[in-house]
Amino acid sequence: MNPSILILHASGINRDEEAARACELAGGAPDIVHINRLRAGERNMRDYQMLLIPGGFSYGDALGAGTRMALDMQVYFEDELREFVESGKPVLGICNGFQVLVKAGLLGSREKEVGRQDTAARAVTLTENASGRFECRWVHLAVNAQARAGFLSAIDELIFCPVANGEGNFQVQDAATLAQLEAENLVALRYVDAAGQPANGRYPLNPNGSVGDVAGICNAKGNVLGLMPHPEDHIDAVQNPLGGGGQLGLALFKAMVGTIRI
């Protein structure tokens, strides 16, 4: 029996079919479900073994990329999400899905004390590209083999896949935040050149101006991962615009789905 994967759809999301195909090739059993069906109780998050929030422009990027859908997640599914994450089940957010995870407080947040109550304070964001325009181009990613998302260590080569975003610029509250992300091995993927050398902020190797060349981060538990590029757009060698094989984005899906125990 293949692990069941909930691929969450909302108006404006347009990468769900590609994500489903990648999950299928990785050995999963994807199910694309509109968020309203979850709200209506027709589907239950608890019945799935993995959650994937795909890319696109959820709700037309109303209030900012991913913000409107993040509010849905907080208002309607806060308890289910907390239970899902705390159970250790994997969660993946790609592009707009990454923006949703960050703005919903599932990635890049830290606890702060306000009066007598502990609340999550968002310490990172994804904002407008440094180029000031939508970026659609292929990039190279290097995984951090020491990342808390331990499944990444199974990927032994670069990932070559496209970015397609206008608000993919990963930024932090301050230098201490970036230092903490790095020290705690929460940086999961970075933009590099074709030889795997650091991009060092150089455009277009780093296509959006992200601080520290950060392309993706994970949570401390290691089961929630978000990244801006689209690994689901390179799951077969025929999709490589330069020809040749290897460096498939499919490796990420295989590594993540492979962590699921039925």
RAWOVEN-V266423 format. One record per pair of residues at least 4 apart in sequence whose ideal C-beta (glycine too) atoms are under 8 Angstrom apart, sorted by the first residue. I is the first residue (numbers start at 1). J is the second residue. Records with the same first field share a line. If there is no record, write none. Layout:
# RAWOVEN-V266423
I: J, J
This chain:
# RAWOVEN-V266423
1: 29, 262
2: 27, 28, 29
3: 27, 28, 29, 49, 50, 257, 260, 262
4: 28, 29, 31, 47, 48, 49, 50
5: 23, 28, 29, 30, 31, 48, 49, 50, 51, 52, 257
6: 31, 33, 43, 45, 48, 50, 51, 52
7: 16, 19, 20, 23, 30, 31, 32, 33, 52, 54
8: 13, 33, 35, 38, 51, 52, 53, 54
9: 13, 16, 32, 33, 34, 35, 54
10: 34, 35, 58, 59, 69, 72
11: 58, 59, 60
12: 56, 57, 58, 59, 60, 61
13: 54, 55, 56, 57, 58, 96
14: 55, 56, 57
15: 19, 54, 55, 56, 94, 95, 96, 230, 232
16: 20, 32, 54, 56
17: 21, 32
18: 22, 54, 230, 232, 233
19: 23, 30, 52, 54, 55, 94, 232
20: 24, 30, 32
21: 25, 232, 235
22: 26, 231, 232, 235, 249, 250, 253
23: 28, 29, 30, 50, 52, 253, 257
24: 28, 29, 30
25: 235, 250, 253
26: 250, 253, 254, 256, 257, 258
27: 254, 257, 258
28: 50, 253, 257, 260
30: 52
31: 43, 48
33: 37, 38, 43
34: 38
35: 39, 69, 72
36: 40
37: 42, 43
38: 42, 43, 44, 45, 76, 77
39: 76
43: 47
44: 80
45: 51, 77, 80, 81, 84
46: 80, 83, 84
48: 89
49: 89, 90, 260, 262
50: 89, 90, 91, 92, 256, 257, 260
51: 84, 89, 90, 91, 92
52: 91, 92, 93, 94, 97
53: 69, 91, 92, 93, 94, 96, 97, 100, 101
54: 94, 95, 96, 97, 232
55: 94, 95, 96, 97, 164, 230
56: 95, 96
57: 61, 65, 96
58: 66, 68, 69, 96, 100
59: 68, 69
61: 65, 66, 67, 68, 96, 167
62: 67, 68
63: 67, 68, 71
64: 103, 167
65: 96, 99, 126, 165, 166, 167
66: 70, 96, 97, 98, 99, 100, 102, 103, 126
67: 71, 99, 103
68: 72
69: 73, 96, 100
70: 74, 99, 100, 101, 102, 103, 104
71: 75, 104
72: 76, 77
73: 77, 78, 81, 100, 104, 106
74: 78, 104, 105
77: 81
78: 82
79: 83
80: 84
81: 85, 104, 106
82: 86
83: 87
84: 89, 91
85: 89, 91, 106, 219, 221, 223, 224
86: 221
88: 221, 223
89: 223, 260
90: 151, 223, 224, 225, 256, 257, 259, 260
91: 101, 106, 223, 224, 225
92: 97, 225, 226, 256
93: 97, 98, 99, 100, 101, 107, 224, 225, 226, 227
94: 98, 226, 227, 228, 229, 230, 231, 232
95: 99, 163, 164, 165, 168, 227, 228, 229, 230
96: 100, 165
97: 101, 226
98: 102, 107, 126, 216, 226, 227, 228
99: 103, 126, 167
100: 104
101: 106, 107, 224, 226
102: 106, 107, 108, 122, 124, 125, 126, 226
103: 122, 125
105: 109, 120, 122
106: 219, 224
107: 124, 217, 218, 219, 224, 226
108: 122, 123, 124, 125, 181, 217
109: 120, 121, 122, 123
110: 120, 121, 123, 180
111: 118, 119, 120, 121
112: 118, 119, 120, 121
113: 117, 118
114: 118, 119
123: 172, 173, 177
124: 170, 171, 172, 173, 177, 181, 217
125: 170, 171
126: 167, 168, 169, 170, 171, 228
127: 167, 169, 171
128: 132, 166, 167, 169
129: 133, 134, 135, 165, 166, 167, 168, 169, 207, 208, 209
130: 169, 203, 208, 209
131: 135, 203, 207, 208, 209
133: 166
134: 164, 165, 166
135: 163, 164, 165, 166, 168, 204, 207, 208
136: 162, 163, 164
137: 162, 163, 204, 207
138: 160, 161, 162, 163, 241, 242
139: 160, 161, 162, 163, 191, 204, 205, 207, 215, 229
140: 158, 159, 160, 191, 192, 193, 194, 196, 205, 247
141: 158, 159, 160, 161, 189, 190, 191, 192, 215, 216, 227, 229
142: 158, 189, 190, 192, 196
143: 147, 152, 153, 155, 159, 188, 189
144: 152, 185, 187, 188, 189, 190
145: 152, 153
146: 153, 185
147: 152, 153, 185, 186, 187, 188, 218, 222
148: 184, 185, 186, 188, 218, 219, 220, 221, 222
149: 188, 218, 222, 223, 225
150: 222
151: 222, 255, 256, 258, 259
152: 188, 189, 252, 255
154: 251, 254, 255, 258
155: 159, 251, 252, 255
157: 246, 247, 251
158: 192, 194, 196, 247
159: 189, 229, 231, 234, 247, 248, 249, 251, 252
160: 234, 240, 247, 248, 249
161: 229, 230, 231, 233, 234, 249
162: 229, 230, 233, 234
163: 168, 207, 208, 228, 229, 230
164: 230
165: 208, 228
168: 207, 208, 210, 228
169: 208, 209, 210
170: 208, 210, 211, 212, 214, 215, 217, 228
171: 210, 211
172: 177, 178, 181, 211
173: 177
174: 178
175: 179
176: 180
177: 181
178: 182, 211, 212
179: 183
180: 184, 186
181: 186, 187, 212, 214, 217
182: 186, 187, 212
184: 220
186: 217, 218, 219, 220
187: 212, 214, 216, 217
188: 216, 217, 218, 225, 227
189: 214, 215, 216, 227, 229
190: 198, 199, 212, 213, 214, 215
191: 199, 205, 206, 207, 210, 213, 214, 215
192: 196, 197, 198, 199, 205, 213
193: 197, 198, 199, 205
198: 213
199: 205, 206, 213
200: 206, 213
201: 206, 209, 213
202: 206
203: 207, 209
205: 213
206: 210, 213
208: 228
210: 214, 215, 228
215: 227, 228, 229
216: 225, 226, 227, 228, 229
217: 225, 226
218: 222, 223, 224, 225, 226
219: 223, 224
223: 259
225: 256
227: 231
229: 249
230: 234, 249
231: 235, 248, 249, 250, 251, 252, 253
232: 249, 253
233: 239, 249
234: 239, 240, 247, 248, 249, 250
235: 239, 248, 249, 250, 253
236: 248, 250
237: 244, 245, 246, 248
240: 244, 245, 247
249: 253
250: 254
251: 255
252: 256
253: 257
254: 258
255: 259
